[in-house]
Amino acid sequence: MLEVRNVDKSFGGLMAVFDCSLEVRKGSITGLIGPNGAGKTTLFNVITGYYKPDRGQIRFQGEDIGGLAPHRIFHKRIYRTFQITREFPHMTVLENLMLIPEGQMGERVWNTWFRMKAVQEQERAIQERALEVLEFVELIALKNEYAGSLSGGQKKLLELAKTLMAEPELVLLDEPGAGVNPTLMRKLIQNIERLREEKGITFFLIEHDMDLVMTLCNPVIVMSEGRKLAEGTPEEIKRDERVLAAYLGGQYR
């Protein structure tokens, strides 16, 4: 589904991503791990259009998307979350979801004057869908709470709910487990697995929590010094001497 071929990205004299090549298979939950500074988030930013690659190619379902603007990447049905959640804190949980669908008639002022009934019908349909999504991620009891008042784990679940509203084919998650307590972590894992199985969504995620990665992901890709170091099943990665060396600083000896 996603192919990264020989991608470079530098900032001044710092080469953050160097000659990086990897693939994400359709229907997989692919993990991306590596030491701090390995280039993982920079690679996500390149894939989703926040940075343009200096060199190389990025293909999604056979189409070259390298260098496209973020909103055009979104229209290709690629959705991305961030290490720090980006909710609208002074809007309710339900309102946060209702903002996501594109092409809403009410966004054009004249439609609210001349097509009021159609605008209201569309808004009702979006609200019903948002309520169904909140039931799915078990946040329905918080639908009228301000998003800014949620706990860190609840905000991560809200990010997943926003993902569903966007109807993506590929979701890039940047540290979905960060700051999440064990109870909400289990719920997060269950929701990601259900979205893959029931909705056919493919996931590509960065994570430092090895328990989450080894439970949820297959395959696991390891980055070090800006490029792919290893790839395999969780068991293979745990036994890979190159991976152990990278995490323990062996590549600098």
C-alpha positions in Angstrom: 0.0 0.0 0.0 2.8 2.4 1.0 6.3 2.4 -0.5 9.2 4.6 0.6 12.1 4.4 -1.8 15.6 5.9 -1.1 14.2 8.9 0.7 16.5 11.6 2.1 15.6 14.6 4.3 18.1 17.0 5.9 17.9 20.1 7.9 21.0 22.2 7.3 23.9 19.9 8.1 21.7 17.3 9.9 20.6 14.3 7.8 17.5 13.2 9.6 16.4 10.6 7.1 19.0 9.0 4.8 18.4 6.6 1.9 15.4 5.2 3.7 13.4 2.4 2.0 10.4 0.5 3.5 7.0 -0.8 2.7 3.6 -1.0 4.5 1.3 -3.9 3.4 -2.4 -3.3 3.0 -4.3 -4.7 6.0 -1.3 -4.7 8.3 -0.5 -3.0 11.6 3.1 -2.1 11.0 5.2 -0.8 13.9 8.1 1.6 13.5 10.6 1.7 16.3 14.1 3.0 16.9 16.2 5.0 19.3 15.4 8.7 19.9 16.7 10.7 16.9 16.4 7.8 14.5 14.3 9.8 12.1 10.9 8.2 12.7 8.7 11.3 13.1 10.6 13.1 10.4 9.8 10.2 8.1 6.1 10.5 9.0 6.3 14.2 8.3 7.7 13.5 4.9 5.1 10.9 4.1 2.2 13.2 5.1 3.5 16.3 3.3 4.7 18.4 6.2 8.2 18.2 4.8 9.2 17.7 1.1 11.8 14.9 0.6 15.2 16.0 -0.7 15.4 12.8 -2.7 13.6 9.6 -3.2 10.0 8.5 -3.9 6.9 7.9 -1.8 4.1 5.9 -3.4 0.6 5.2 -2.1 -1.3 2.5 -3.9 0.9 2.9 -6.9 0.6 6.7 -7.0 3.5 9.1 -6.4 2.6 11.3 -3.5 6.0 12.7 -2.6 6.0 16.4 -2.0 2.2 16.8 -2.1 0.7 19.3 0.4 -0.8 17.8 3.6 -4.4 18.6 2.6 -3.9 16.7 -0.7 -2.4 13.8 1.2 -5.5 13.8 3.4 -7.7 13.7 0.3 -5.9 10.5 -0.7 -7.4 8.9 2.4 -4.3 9.0 4.5 -4.8 10.2 8.1 -2.2 11.1 10.6 -2.1 11.7 14.4 0.6 13.4 16.4 2.6 12.7 19.6 0.7 15.6 21.2 -3.0 15.3 20.6 -4.6 18.2 18.6 -8.2 18.5 19.7 -10.2 21.7 19.8 -10.2 22.1 23.6 -13.1 24.5 23.8 -15.5 22.4 21.7 -17.3 19.3 22.9 -16.1 15.8 22.0 -19.1 15.5 19.6 -18.3 18.8 17.9 -14.7 17.8 17.4 -15.9 14.8 15.4 -18.5 16.7 13.4 -15.8 19.0 12.1 -13.9 16.2 10.3 -16.0 15.2 7.3 -15.0 17.2 4.2 -17.4 18.9 1.8 -20.0 20.0 4.3 -22.6 22.3 2.7 -22.8 24.5 5.8 -19.2 25.7 5.1 -20.5 27.9 2.4 -22.5 30.9 3.7 -25.0 31.1 0.9 -26.0 27.4 1.5 -27.2 28.4 5.0 -29.4 31.0 3.4 -30.7 29.2 0.3 -30.4 25.5 1.1 -31.0 25.5 4.8 -33.0 22.2 4.8 -30.3 20.3 3.0 -27.6 21.8 5.3 -29.7 20.7 8.4 -30.2 17.2 7.0 -26.5 16.7 6.3 -25.6 18.0 9.7 -28.0 15.5 11.3 -26.5 12.7 9.3 -23.0 13.7 10.4 -24.1 13.9 14.0 -25.6 10.4 13.9 -22.4 9.0 12.4 -20.3 10.8 15.1 -22.5 9.3 17.8 -22.0 5.8 16.3 -18.2 6.4 16.3 -18.2 7.5 19.9 -20.1 4.3 20.8 -17.5 2.3 18.9 -14.6 3.8 20.9 -16.6 3.9 24.2 -16.5 7.7 24.6 -20.3 8.2 24.2 -20.7 9.2 27.9 -18.3 12.1 27.3 -20.0 13.4 24.1 -20.9 16.7 25.7 -17.7 17.3 27.6 -15.2 19.8 26.4 -12.4 18.0 24.6 -9.8 19.9 26.6 -11.0 18.4 29.9 -10.3 14.8 28.8 -7.5 12.8 30.2 -4.5 12.0 28.0 -5.7 8.5 27.3 -9.2 9.7 26.5 -7.7 12.2 24.0 -5.9 9.4 22.3 -9.3 7.6 21.9 -10.7 10.8 20.6 -7.9 10.8 18.0 -9.0 7.3 16.9 -12.6 8.5 16.7 -11.6 11.4 14.5 -9.7 8.8 12.3 -13.0 6.9 11.8 -14.8 10.1 10.8 -12.2 10.7 8.1 -12.8 7.3 6.6 -9.1 6.7 5.8 -7.4 3.7 4.2 -4.1 4.3 5.9 -3.6 5.8 9.4 -0.2 6.9 10.7 -0.1 7.0 14.5 2.7 8.8 16.2 3.2 7.3 19.7 -0.5 6.4 20.4 0.4 4.9 23.7 2.3 7.9 25.2 0.8 9.1 28.5 -2.0 6.4 28.4 -2.7 4.4 31.6 -2.9 0.6 31.3 -6.7 0.4 31.3 -7.1 2.9 28.4 -4.0 1.3 26.7 -5.9 -2.0 26.5 -8.9 -0.2 25.1 -6.7 1.6 22.6 -5.2 -1.7 21.4 -8.6 -3.3 21.1 -9.9 -0.4 19.0 -7.0 -0.4 16.6 -7.4 -4.1 16.1 -11.1 -3.8 15.6 -10.6 -0.9 13.1 -8.2 -3.1 11.1 -10.5 -6.2 11.2 -13.9 -4.6 10.8 -13.1 -1.4 8.7 -10.1 -2.7 6.8 -7.9 0.2 7.8 -4.2 -0.2 7.5 -2.0 1.2 10.4 1.6 2.4 10.5 2.6 3.5 13.9 5.6 4.9 15.8 5.8 3.7 19.4 8.4 3.5 22.2 6.3 1.2 24.4 7.7 -2.2 23.5 4.8 -4.1 25.1 2.4 -2.3 22.9 4.5 -2.9 19.8 5.1 -6.6 20.4 1.4 -7.1 21.2 -0.1 -5.2 18.4 2.3 -5.0 15.4 3.4 -7.4 12.7 5.7 -6.6 11.0 8.0 -4.4 13.1 10.4 -2.1 11.3 13.4 -0.6 13.1 15.0 2.7 12.1 18.5 3.8 13.2 20.5 6.8 12.0 17.8 7.8 9.5 17.4 4.5 7.6 15.8 1.1 8.0 18.0 -1.2 10.1 15.8 -4.3 10.3 12.3 -5.7 9.7 10.6 -8.8 10.9 8.1 -10.3 13.3 8.1 -9.1 16.9 10.0 -12.3 18.0 12.6 -11.8 15.2 13.2 -8.2 16.2 13.6 -9.0 19.8 16.4 -11.4 19.0 18.2 -9.2 16.3 21.7 -8.3 17.4 21.7 -5.2 15.2 18.6 -3.9 17.0 20.0 -4.5 20.4 23.2 -2.7 19.4 21.3 0.3 18.1 19.2 0.7 21.3 22.3 0.2 23.4 24.5 2.6 21.4 26.5 -0.1 19.7 26.4 1.6 16.4 28.6 4.4 17.8 31.5 2.1 18.9 
